[in-house]
């Protein structure tokens, strides 16, 4: 609801910590922040029985339609980090691609 950056979960030997962040514009996020936000957005969509798309991520970041390339770069980086995968690998059209978490 508040569009906060994705939490950072850190697993230690004896505990798991969750770091919560204040609101941050996409321009202020570094590459890891953007990848983590994309992955967690994809997970949330998946558990709601929906698929992440370029449009859903753009809406999550509250970006205008002319920022499609920026969102595509974030998705590509998250794919490279192997945090998400194509929902339908047979889909050849980039316009209709959707994504699921790597573990789905």
Phi and psi restraints in degrees (range 20) as a CNS / XPLOR table:
assign (resid 1 and name C) (resid 2 and name N)
       (resid 2 and name CA) (resid 2 and name C) 1.0 -93.5 20.0 2
assign (resid 2 and name N) (resid 2 and name CA)
       (resid 2 and name C) (resid 3 and name N) 1.0 -2.0 20.0 2
assign (resid 2 and name C) (resid 3 and name N)
       (resid 3 and name CA) (resid 3 and name C) 1.0 56.2 20.0 2
assign (resid 3 and name N) (resid 3 and name CA)
       (resid 3 and name C) (resid 4 and name N) 1.0 43.3 20.0 2
assign (resid 3 and name C) (resid 4 and name N)
       (resid 4 and name CA) (resid 4 and name C) 1.0 -75.6 20.0 2
assign (resid 4 and name N) (resid 4 and name CA)
       (resid 4 and name C) (resid 5 and name N) 1.0 155.4 20.0 2
assign (resid 4 and name C) (resid 5 and name N)
       (resid 5 and name CA) (resid 5 and name C) 1.0 -59.5 20.0 2
assign (resid 5 and name N) (resid 5 and name CA)
       (resid 5 and name C) (resid 6 and name N) 1.0 153.8 20.0 2
assign (resid 5 and name C) (resid 6 and name N)
       (resid 6 and name CA) (resid 6 and name C) 1.0 -63.8 20.0 2
assign (resid 6 and name N) (resid 6 and name CA)
       (resid 6 and name C) (resid 7 and name N) 1.0 140.3 20.0 2
assign (resid 6 and name C) (resid 7 and name N)
       (resid 7 and name CA) (resid 7 and name C) 1.0 -64.5 20.0 2
assign (resid 7 and name N) (resid 7 and name CA)
       (resid 7 and name C) (resid 8 and name N) 1.0 156.9 20.0 2
assign (resid 7 and name C) (resid 8 and name N)
       (resid 8 and name CA) (resid 8 and name C) 1.0 -110.3 20.0 2
assign (resid 8 and name N) (resid 8 and name CA)
       (resid 8 and name C) (resid 9 and name N) 1.0 113.4 20.0 2
assign (resid 8 and name C) (resid 9 and name N)
       (resid 9 and name CA) (resid 9 and name C) 1.0 -94.1 20.0 2
assign (resid 9 and name N) (resid 9 and name CA)
       (resid 9 and name C) (resid 10 and name N) 1.0 126.8 20.0 2
assign (resid 9 and name C) (resid 10 and name N)
       (resid 10 and name CA) (resid 10 and name C) 1.0 -121.7 20.0 2
assign (resid 10 and name N) (resid 10 and name CA)
       (resid 10 and name C) (resid 11 and name N) 1.0 121.2 20.0 2
assign (resid 10 and name C) (resid 11 and name N)
       (resid 11 and name CA) (resid 11 and name C) 1.0 -97.6 20.0 2
assign (resid 11 and name N) (resid 11 and name CA)
       (resid 11 and name C) (resid 12 and name N) 1.0 121.1 20.0 2
assign (resid 11 and name C) (resid 12 and name N)
       (resid 12 and name CA) (resid 12 and name C) 1.0 -107.6 20.0 2
assign (resid 12 and name N) (resid 12 and name CA)
       (resid 12 and name C) (resid 13 and name N) 1.0 -175.2 20.0 2
assign (resid 12 and name C) (resid 13 and name N)
       (resid 13 and name CA) (resid 13 and name C) 1.0 -67.3 20.0 2
assign (resid 13 and name N) (resid 13 and name CA)
       (resid 13 and name C) (resid 14 and name N) 1.0 -39.4 20.0 2
assign (resid 13 and name C) (resid 14 and name N)
       (resid 14 and name CA) (resid 14 and name C) 1.0 -115.9 20.0 2
assign (resid 14 and name N) (resid 14 and name CA)
       (resid 14 and name C) (resid 15 and name N) 1.0 -4.2 20.0 2
assign (resid 14 and name C) (resid 15 and name N)
       (resid 15 and name CA) (resid 15 and name C) 1.0 -158.6 20.0 2
assign (resid 15 and name N) (resid 15 and name CA)
       (resid 15 and name C) (resid 16 and name N) 1.0 163.7 20.0 2
assign (resid 15 and name C) (resid 16 and name N)
       (resid 16 and name CA) (resid 16 and name C) 1.0 -118.1 20.0 2
assign (resid 16 and name N) (resid 16 and name CA)
       (resid 16 and name C) (resid 17 and name N) 1.0 130.4 20.0 2
assign (resid 16 and name C) (resid 17 and name N)
       (resid 17 and name CA) (resid 17 and name C) 1.0 -111.8 20.0 2
assign (resid 17 and name N) (resid 17 and name CA)
       (resid 17 and name C) (resid 18 and name N) 1.0 145.5 20.0 2
assign (resid 17 and name C) (resid 18 and name N)
       (resid 18 and name CA) (resid 18 and name C) 1.0 -119.5 20.0 2
assign (resid 18 and name N) (resid 18 and name CA)
       (resid 18 and name C) (resid 19 and name N) 1.0 120.3 20.0 2
assign (resid 18 and name C) (resid 19 and name N)
       (resid 19 and name CA) (resid 19 and name C) 1.0 -96.7 20.0 2
assign (resid 19 and name N) (resid 19 and name CA)
       (resid 19 and name C) (resid 20 and name N) 1.0 123.9 20.0 2
assign (resid 19 and name C) (resid 20 and name N)
       (resid 20 and name CA) (resid 20 and name C) 1.0 -105.2 20.0 2
assign (resid 20 and name N) (resid 20 and name CA)
       (resid 20 and name C) (resid 21 and name N) 1.0 143.6 20.0 2
assign (resid 20 and name C) (resid 21 and name N)
       (resid 21 and name CA) (resid 21 and name C) 1.0 -119.7 20.0 2
assign (resid 21 and name N) (resid 21 and name CA)
       (resid 21 and name C) (resid 22 and name N) 1.0 152.7 20.0 2
assign (resid 21 and name C) (resid 22 and name N)
       (resid 22 and name CA) (resid 22 and name C) 1.0 -74.7 20.0 2
assign (resid 22 and name N) (resid 22 and name CA)
       (resid 22 and name C) (resid 23 and name N) 1.0 170.1 20.0 2
assign (resid 22 and name C) (resid 23 and name N)
       (resid 23 and name CA) (resid 23 and name C) 1.0 -55.7 20.0 2
assign (resid 23 and name N) (resid 23 and name CA)
       (resid 23 and name C) (resid 24 and name N) 1.0 140.2 20.0 2
assign (resid 23 and name C) (resid 24 and name N)
       (resid 24 and name CA) (resid 24 and name C) 1.0 -146.0 20.0 2
assign (resid 24 and name N) (resid 24 and name CA)
       (resid 24 and name C) (resid 25 and name N) 1.0 129.6 20.0 2
assign (resid 24 and name C) (resid 25 and name N)
       (resid 25 and name CA) (resid 25 and name C) 1.0 -70.2 20.0 2
assign (resid 25 and name N) (resid 25 and name CA)
       (resid 25 and name C) (resid 26 and name N) 1.0 155.1 20.0 2
assign (resid 25 and name C) (resid 26 and name N)
       (resid 26 and name CA) (resid 26 and name C) 1.0 -58.4 20.0 2
assign (resid 26 and name N) (resid 26 and name CA)
       (resid 26 and name C) (resid 27 and name N) 1.0 -32.8 20.0 2
assign (resid 26 and name C) (resid 27 and name N)
       (resid 27 and name CA) (resid 27 and name C) 1.0 -65.7 20.0 2
assign (resid 27 and name N) (resid 27 and name CA)
       (resid 27 and name C) (resid 28 and name N) 1.0 -24.7 20.0 2
assign (resid 27 and name C) (resid 28 and name N)
       (resid 28 and name CA) (resid 28 and name C) 1.0 -86.9 20.0 2
assign (resid 28 and name N) (resid 28 and name CA)
       (resid 28 and name C) (resid 29 and name N) 1.0 -14.6 20.0 2
assign (resid 28 and name C) (resid 29 and name N)
       (resid 29 and name CA) (resid 29 and name C) 1.0 -78.9 20.0 2
assign (resid 29 and name N) (resid 29 and name CA)
       (resid 29 and name C) (resid 30 and name N) 1.0 142.5 20.0 2
assign (resid 29 and name C) (resid 30 and name N)
       (resid 30 and name CA) (resid 30 and name C) 1.0 -87.9 20.0 2
assign (resid 30 and name N) (resid 30 and name CA)
       (resid 30 and name C) (resid 31 and name N) 1.0 179.8 20.0 2
assign (resid 30 and name C) (resid 31 and name N)
       (resid 31 and name CA) (resid 31 and name C) 1.0 -57.0 20.0 2
assign (resid 31 and name N) (resid 31 and name CA)
       (resid 31 and name C) (resid 32 and name N) 1.0 -45.1 20.0 2
assign (resid 31 and name C) (resid 32 and name N)
       (resid 32 and name CA) (resid 32 and name C) 1.0 -65.0 20.0 2
assign (resid 32 and name N) (resid 32 and name CA)
       (resid 32 and name C) (resid 33 and name N) 1.0 -38.6 20.0 2
assign (resid 32 and name C) (resid 33 and name N)
       (resid 33 and name CA) (resid 33 and name C) 1.0 -61.7 20.0 2
assign (resid 33 and name N) (resid 33 and name CA)
       (resid 33 and name C) (resid 34 and name N) 1.0 -42.8 20.0 2
assign (resid 33 and name C) (resid 34 and name N)
       (resid 34 and name CA) (resid 34 and name C) 1.0 -67.4 20.0 2
assign (resid 34 and name N) (resid 34 and name CA)
       (resid 34 and name C) (resid 35 and name N) 1.0 -41.8 20.0 2
assign (resid 34 and name C) (resid 35 and name N)
       (resid 35 and name CA) (resid 35 and name C) 1.0 -63.5 20.0 2
assign (resid 35 and name N) (resid 35 and name CA)
       (resid 35 and name C) (resid 36 and name N) 1.0 -44.6 20.0 2
assign (resid 35 and name C) (resid 36 and name N)
       (resid 36 and name CA) (resid 36 and name C) 1.0 -63.0 20.0 2
assign (resid 36 and name N) (resid 36 and name CA)
       (resid 36 and name C) (resid 37 and name N) 1.0 -41.9 20.0 2
assign (resid 36 and name C) (resid 37 and name N)
       (resid 37 and name CA) (resid 37 and name C) 1.0 -65.1 20.0 2
assign (resid 37 and name N) (resid 37 and name CA)
       (resid 37 and name C) (resid 38 and name N) 1.0 -40.9 20.0 2
assign (resid 37 and name C) (resid 38 and name N)
       (resid 38 and name CA) (resid 38 and name C) 1.0 -64.6 20.0 2
assign (resid 38 and name N) (resid 38 and name CA)
       (resid 38 and name C) (resid 39 and name N) 1.0 -46.1 20.0 2
assign (resid 38 and name C) (resid 39 and name N)
       (resid 39 and name CA) (resid 39 and name C) 1.0 -60.8 20.0 2
assign (resid 39 and name N) (resid 39 and name CA)
       (resid 39 and name C) (resid 40 and name N) 1.0 -46.7 20.0 2
assign (resid 39 and name C) (resid 40 and name N)
       (resid 40 and name CA) (resid 40 and name C) 1.0 -70.4 20.0 2
assign (resid 40 and name N) (resid 40 and name CA)
       (resid 40 and name C) (resid 41 and name N) 1.0 -32.1 20.0 2
assign (resid 40 and name C) (resid 41 and name N)
       (resid 41 and name CA) (resid 41 and name C) 1.0 -63.6 20.0 2
assign (resid 41 and name N) (resid 41 and name CA)
       (resid 41 and name C) (resid 42 and name N) 1.0 -42.6 20.0 2
assign (resid 41 and name C) (resid 42 and name N)
       (resid 42 and name CA) (resid 42 and name C) 1.0 -62.5 20.0 2
assign (resid 42 and name N) (resid 42 and name CA)
       (resid 42 and name C) (resid 43 and name N) 1.0 -42.0 20.0 2
assign (resid 42 and name C) (resid 43 and name N)
       (resid 43 and name CA) (resid 43 and name C) 1.0 -62.7 20.0 2
assign (resid 43 and name N) (resid 43 and name CA)
       (resid 43 and name C) (resid 44 and name N) 1.0 -44.4 20.0 2
assign (resid 43 and name C) (resid 44 and name N)
       (resid 44 and name CA) (resid 44 and name C) 1.0 -62.2 20.0 2
assign (resid 44 and name N) (resid 44 and name CA)
       (resid 44 and name C) (resid 45 and name N) 1.0 -42.6 20.0 2
assign (resid 44 and name C) (resid 45 and name N)
       (resid 45 and name CA) (resid 45 and name C) 1.0 -62.9 20.0 2
assign (resid 45 and name N) (resid 45 and name CA)
       (resid 45 and name C) (resid 46 and name N) 1.0 -40.1 20.0 2
assign (resid 45 and name C) (resid 46 and name N)
       (resid 46 and name CA) (resid 46 and name C) 1.0 -64.0 20.0 2
assign (resid 46 and name N) (resid 46 and name CA)
       (resid 46 and name C) (resid 47 and name N) 1.0 -44.8 20.0 2
assign (resid 46 and name C) (resid 47 and name N)
       (resid 47 and name CA) (resid 47 and name C) 1.0 -71.8 20.0 2
assign (resid 47 and name N) (resid 47 and name CA)
       (resid 47 and name C) (resid 48 and name N) 1.0 -16.4 20.0 2
assign (resid 47 and name C) (resid 48 and name N)
       (resid 48 and name CA) (resid 48 and name C) 1.0 -91.6 20.0 2
assign (resid 48 and name N) (resid 48 and name CA)
       (resid 48 and name C) (resid 49 and name N) 1.0 10.4 20.0 2
assign (resid 48 and name C) (resid 49 and name N)
       (resid 49 and name CA) (resid 49 and name C) 1.0 62.2 20.0 2
assign (resid 49 and name N) (resid 49 and name CA)
       (resid 49 and name C) (resid 50 and name N) 1.0 37.5 20.0 2
assign (resid 49 and name C) (resid 50 and name N)
       (resid 50 and name CA) (resid 50 and name C) 1.0 -128.0 20.0 2
assign (resid 50 and name N) (resid 50 and name CA)
       (resid 50 and name C) (resid 51 and name N) 1.0 166.5 20.0 2
assign (resid 50 and name C) (resid 51 and name N)
       (resid 51 and name CA) (resid 51 and name C) 1.0 -112.2 20.0 2
assign (resid 51 and name N) (resid 51 and name CA)
       (resid 51 and name C) (resid 52 and name N) 1.0 145.5 20.0 2
assign (resid 51 and name C) (resid 52 and name N)
       (resid 52 and name CA) (resid 52 and name C) 1.0 -77.7 20.0 2
assign (resid 52 and name N) (resid 52 and name CA)
       (resid 52 and name C) (resid 53 and name N) 1.0 138.1 20.0 2
assign (resid 52 and name C) (resid 53 and name N)
       (resid 53 and name CA) (resid 53 and name C) 1.0 -130.7 20.0 2
assign (resid 53 and name N) (resid 53 and name CA)
       (resid 53 and name C) (resid 54 and name N) 1.0 171.8 20.0 2
assign (resid 53 and name C) (resid 54 and name N)
       (resid 54 and name CA) (resid 54 and name C) 1.0 -56.7 20.0 2
assign (resid 54 and name N) (resid 54 and name CA)
       (resid 54 and name C) (resid 55 and name N) 1.0 -43.3 20.0 2
assign (resid 54 and name C) (resid 55 and name N)
       (resid 55 and name CA) (resid 55 and name C) 1.0 -64.8 20.0 2
assign (resid 55 and name N) (resid 55 and name CA)
       (resid 55 and name C) (resid 56 and name N) 1.0 -43.9 20.0 2
assign (resid 55 and name C) (resid 56 and name N)
       (resid 56 and name CA) (resid 56 and name C) 1.0 -64.6 20.0 2
assign (resid 56 and name N) (resid 56 and name CA)
       (resid 56 and name C) (resid 57 and name N) 1.0 -37.1 20.0 2
assign (resid 56 and name C) (resid 57 and name N)
       (resid 57 and name CA) (resid 57 and name C) 1.0 -71.1 20.0 2
assign (resid 57 and name N) (resid 57 and name CA)
       (resid 57 and name C) (resid 58 and name N) 1.0 -38.2 20.0 2
assign (resid 57 and name C) (resid 58 and name N)
       (resid 58 and name CA) (resid 58 and name C) 1.0 -62.2 20.0 2
assign (resid 58 and name N) (resid 58 and name CA)
       (resid 58 and name C) (resid 59 and name N) 1.0 -40.3 20.0 2
assign (resid 58 and name C) (resid 59 and name N)
       (resid 59 and name CA) (resid 59 and name C) 1.0 -66.9 20.0 2
assign (resid 59 and name N) (resid 59 and name CA)
       (resid 59 and name C) (resid 60 and name N) 1.0 -37.9 20.0 2
assign (resid 59 and name C) (resid 60 and name N)
       (resid 60 and name CA) (resid 60 and name C) 1.0 -62.0 20.0 2
assign (resid 60 and name N) (resid 60 and name CA)
       (resid 60 and name C) (resid 61 and name N) 1.0 -39.9 20.0 2
assign (resid 60 and name C) (resid 61 and name N)
       (resid 61 and name CA) (resid 61 and name C) 1.0 -85.5 20.0 2
assign (resid 61 and name N) (resid 61 and name CA)
       (resid 61 and name C) (resid 62 and name N) 1.0 -1.7 20.0 2
assign (resid 61 and name C) (resid 62 and name N)
       (resid 62 and name CA) (resid 62 and name C) 1.0 55.8 20.0 2
assign (resid 62 and name N) (resid 62 and name CA)
       (resid 62 and name C) (resid 63 and name N) 1.0 49.3 20.0 2
assign (resid 62 and name C) (resid 63 and name N)
       (resid 63 and name CA) (resid 63 and name C) 1.0 -103.9 20.0 2
assign (resid 63 and name N) (resid 63 and name CA)
       (resid 63 and name C) (resid 64 and name N) 1.0 151.2 20.0 2
assign (resid 63 and name C) (resid 64 and name N)
       (resid 64 and name CA) (resid 64 and name C) 1.0 -75.5 20.0 2
assign (resid 64 and name N) (resid 64 and name CA)
       (resid 64 and name C) (resid 65 and name N) 1.0 168.4 20.0 2
assign (resid 64 and name C) (resid 65 and name N)
       (resid 65 and name CA) (resid 65 and name C) 1.0 -61.4 20.0 2
assign (resid 65 and name N) (resid 65 and name CA)
       (resid 65 and name C) (resid 66 and name N) 1.0 -28.0 20.0 2
assign (resid 65 and name C) (resid 66 and name N)
       (resid 66 and name CA) (resid 66 and name C) 1.0 -75.9 20.0 2
assign (resid 66 and name N) (resid 66 and name CA)
       (resid 66 and name C) (resid 67 and name N) 1.0 -1.1 20.0 2
assign (resid 66 and name C) (resid 67 and name N)
       (resid 67 and name CA) (resid 67 and name C) 1.0 -100.1 20.0 2
assign (resid 67 and name N) (resid 67 and name CA)
       (resid 67 and name C) (resid 68 and name N) 1.0 20.7 20.0 2
assign (resid 67 and name C) (resid 68 and name N)
       (resid 68 and name CA) (resid 68 and name C) 1.0 -58.8 20.0 2
assign (resid 68 and name N) (resid 68 and name CA)
       (resid 68 and name C) (resid 69 and name N) 1.0 -38.8 20.0 2
assign (resid 68 and name C) (resid 69 and name N)
       (resid 69 and name CA) (resid 69 and name C) 1.0 -63.7 20.0 2
assign (resid 69 and name N) (resid 69 and name CA)
       (resid 69 and name C) (resid 70 and name N) 1.0 -38.8 20.0 2
assign (resid 69 and name C) (resid 70 and name N)
       (resid 70 and name CA) (resid 70 and name C) 1.0 -62.1 20.0 2
assign (resid 70 and name N) (resid 70 and name CA)
       (resid 70 and name C) (resid 71 and name N) 1.0 -45.4 20.0 2
assign (resid 70 and name C) (resid 71 and name N)
       (resid 71 and name CA) (resid 71 and name C) 1.0 -66.2 20.0 2
assign (resid 71 and name N) (resid 71 and name CA)
       (resid 71 and name C) (resid 72 and name N) 1.0 -38.6 20.0 2
assign (resid 71 and name C) (resid 72 and name N)
       (resid 72 and name CA) (resid 72 and name C) 1.0 -61.9 20.0 2
assign (resid 72 and name N) (resid 72 and name CA)
       (resid 72 and name C) (resid 73 and name N) 1.0 -37.1 20.0 2
assign (resid 72 and name C) (resid 73 and name N)
       (resid 73 and name CA) (resid 73 and name C) 1.0 -67.4 20.0 2
assign (resid 73 and name N) (resid 73 and name CA)
       (resid 73 and name C) (resid 74 and name N) 1.0 -38.4 20.0 2
assign (resid 73 and name C) (resid 74 and name N)
       (resid 74 and name CA) (resid 74 and name C) 1.0 -65.3 20.0 2
assign (resid 74 and name N) (resid 74 and name CA)
       (resid 74 and name C) (resid 75 and name N) 1.0 -43.7 20.0 2
assign (resid 74 and name C) (resid 75 and name N)
       (resid 75 and name CA) (resid 75 and name C) 1.0 -63.0 20.0 2
assign (resid 75 and name N) (resid 75 and name CA)
       (resid 75 and name C) (resid 76 and name N) 1.0 -43.1 20.0 2
assign (resid 75 and name C) (resid 76 and name N)
       (resid 76 and name CA) (resid 76 and name C) 1.0 -61.7 20.0 2
assign (resid 76 and name N) (resid 76 and name CA)
       (resid 76 and name C) (resid 77 and name N) 1.0 -41.1 20.0 2
assign (resid 76 and name C) (resid 77 and name N)
       (resid 77 and name CA) (resid 77 and name C) 1.0 -65.6 20.0 2
assign (resid 77 and name N) (resid 77 and name CA)
       (resid 77 and name C) (resid 78 and name N) 1.0 -37.4 20.0 2
assign (resid 77 and name C) (resid 78 and name N)
       (resid 78 and name CA) (resid 78 and name C) 1.0 -70.9 20.0 2
assign (resid 78 and name N) (resid 78 and name CA)
       (resid 78 and name C) (resid 79 and name N) 1.0 -36.0 20.0 2
assign (resid 78 and name C) (resid 79 and name N)
       (resid 79 and name CA) (resid 79 and name C) 1.0 -63.8 20.0 2
assign (resid 79 and name N) (resid 79 and name CA)
       (resid 79 and name C) (resid 80 and name N) 1.0 -44.6 20.0 2
assign (resid 79 and name C) (resid 80 and name N)
       (resid 80 and name CA) (resid 80 and name C) 1.0 -61.2 20.0 2
assign (resid 80 and name N) (resid 80 and name CA)
       (resid 80 and name C) (resid 81 and name N) 1.0 -34.4 20.0 2
assign (resid 80 and name C) (resid 81 and name N)
       (resid 81 and name CA) (resid 81 and name C) 1.0 -78.5 20.0 2
assign (resid 81 and name N) (resid 81 and name CA)
       (resid 81 and name C) (resid 82 and name N) 1.0 -2.9 20.0 2
assign (resid 81 and name C) (resid 82 and name N)
       (resid 82 and name CA) (resid 82 and name C) 1.0 59.8 20.0 2
assign (resid 82 and name N) (resid 82 and name CA)
       (resid 82 and name C) (resid 83 and name N) 1.0 35.2 20.0 2
assign (resid 82 and name C) (resid 83 and name N)
       (resid 83 and name CA) (resid 83 and name C) 1.0 -92.4 20.0 2
assign (resid 83 and name N) (resid 83 and name CA)
       (resid 83 and name C) (resid 84 and name N) 1.0 -24.7 20.0 2
assign (resid 83 and name C) (resid 84 and name N)
       (resid 84 and name CA) (resid 84 and name C) 1.0 -132.7 20.0 2
assign (resid 84 and name N) (resid 84 and name CA)
       (resid 84 and name C) (resid 85 and name N) 1.0 166.5 20.0 2
assign (resid 84 and name C) (resid 85 and name N)
       (resid 85 and name CA) (resid 85 and name C) 1.0 -144.6 20.0 2
assign (resid 85 and name N) (resid 85 and name CA)
       (resid 85 and name C) (resid 86 and name N) 1.0 165.1 20.0 2
assign (resid 85 and name C) (resid 86 and name N)
       (resid 86 and name CA) (resid 86 and name C) 1.0 -65.8 20.0 2
assign (resid 86 and name N) (resid 86 and name CA)
       (resid 86 and name C) (resid 87 and name N) 1.0 136.8 20.0 2
assign (resid 86 and name C) (resid 87 and name N)
       (resid 87 and name CA) (resid 87 and name C) 1.0 -68.9 20.0 2
assign (resid 87 and name N) (resid 87 and name CA)
       (resid 87 and name C) (resid 88 and name N) 1.0 -36.2 20.0 2
assign (resid 87 and name C) (resid 88 and name N)
       (resid 88 and name CA) (resid 88 and name C) 1.0 -131.7 20.0 2
assign (resid 88 and name N) (resid 88 and name CA)
       (resid 88 and name C) (resid 89 and name N) 1.0 96.6 20.0 2
assign (resid 88 and name C) (resid 89 and name N)
       (resid 89 and name CA) (resid 89 and name C) 1.0 -60.0 20.0 2
assign (resid 89 and name N) (resid 89 and name CA)
       (resid 89 and name C) (resid 90 and name N) 1.0 -19.6 20.0 2
assign (resid 89 and name C) (resid 90 and name N)
       (resid 90 and name CA) (resid 90 and name C) 1.0 -78.1 20.0 2
assign (resid 90 and name N) (resid 90 and name CA)
       (resid 90 and name C) (resid 91 and name N) 1.0 -13.1 20.0 2
assign (resid 90 and name C) (resid 91 and name N)
       (resid 91 and name CA) (resid 91 and name C) 1.0 -70.8 20.0 2
assign (resid 91 and name N) (resid 91 and name CA)
       (resid 91 and name C) (resid 92 and name N) 1.0 116.1 20.0 2
assign (resid 91 and name C) (resid 92 and name N)
       (resid 92 and name CA) (resid 92 and name C) 1.0 -94.1 20.0 2
assign (resid 92 and name N) (resid 92 and name CA)
       (resid 92 and name C) (resid 93 and name N) 1.0 -23.0 20.0 2
assign (resid 92 and name C) (resid 93 and name N)
       (resid 93 and name CA) (resid 93 and name C) 1.0 -79.9 20.0 2
assign (resid 93 and name N) (resid 93 and name CA)
       (resid 93 and name C) (resid 94 and name N) 1.0 121.9 20.0 2
assign (resid 93 and name C) (resid 94 and name N)
       (resid 94 and name CA) (resid 94 and name C) 1.0 -67.0 20.0 2
assign (resid 94 and name N) (resid 94 and name CA)
       (resid 94 and name C) (resid 95 and name N) 1.0 -26.0 20.0 2
assign (resid 94 and name C) (resid 95 and name N)
       (resid 95 and name CA) (resid 95 and name C) 1.0 -64.2 20.0 2
assign (resid 95 and name N) (resid 95 and name CA)
       (resid 95 and name C) (resid 96 and name N) 1.0 -33.9 20.0 2
assign (resid 95 and name C) (resid 96 and name N)
       (resid 96 and name CA) (resid 96 and name C) 1.0 -106.2 20.0 2
assign (resid 96 and name N) (resid 96 and name CA)
       (resid 96 and name C) (resid 97 and name N) 1.0 14.1 20.0 2
assign (resid 96 and name C) (resid 97 and name N)
       (resid 97 and name CA) (resid 97 and name C) 1.0 -71.5 20.0 2
assign (resid 97 and name N) (resid 97 and name CA)
       (resid 97 and name C) (resid 98 and name N) 1.0 146.2 20.0 2
assign (resid 97 and name C) (resid 98 and name N)
       (resid 98 and name CA) (resid 98 and name C) 1.0 -135.7 20.0 2
assign (resid 98 and name N) (resid 98 and name CA)
       (resid 98 and name C) (resid 99 and name N) 1.0 162.5 20.0 2
assign (resid 98 and name C) (resid 99 and name N)
       (resid 99 and name CA) (resid 99 and name C) 1.0 -132.6 20.0 2
assign (resid 99 and name N) (resid 99 and name CA)
       (resid 99 and name C) (resid 100 and name N) 1.0 152.1 20.0 2
assign (resid 99 and name C) (resid 100 and name N)
       (resid 100 and name CA) (resid 100 and name C) 1.0 -131.5 20.0 2
assign (resid 100 and name N) (resid 100 and name CA)
       (resid 100 and name C) (resid 101 and name N) 1.0 161.6 20.0 2
assign (resid 100 and name C) (resid 101 and name N)
       (resid 101 and name CA) (resid 101 and name C) 1.0 -61.1 20.0 2
assign (resid 101 and name N) (resid 101 and name CA)
       (resid 101 and name C) (resid 102 and name N) 1.0 156.0 20.0 2
assign (resid 101 and name C) (resid 102 and name N)
       (resid 102 and name CA) (resid 102 and name C) 1.0 -59.2 20.0 2
assign (resid 102 and name N) (resid 102 and name CA)
       (resid 102 and name C) (resid 103 and name N) 1.0 -27.5 20.0 2
assign (resid 102 and name C) (resid 103 and name N)
       (resid 103 and name CA) (resid 103 and name C) 1.0 -87.9 20.0 2
assign (resid 103 and name N) (resid 103 and name CA)
       (resid 103 and name C) (resid 104 and name N) 1.0 -5.8 20.0 2
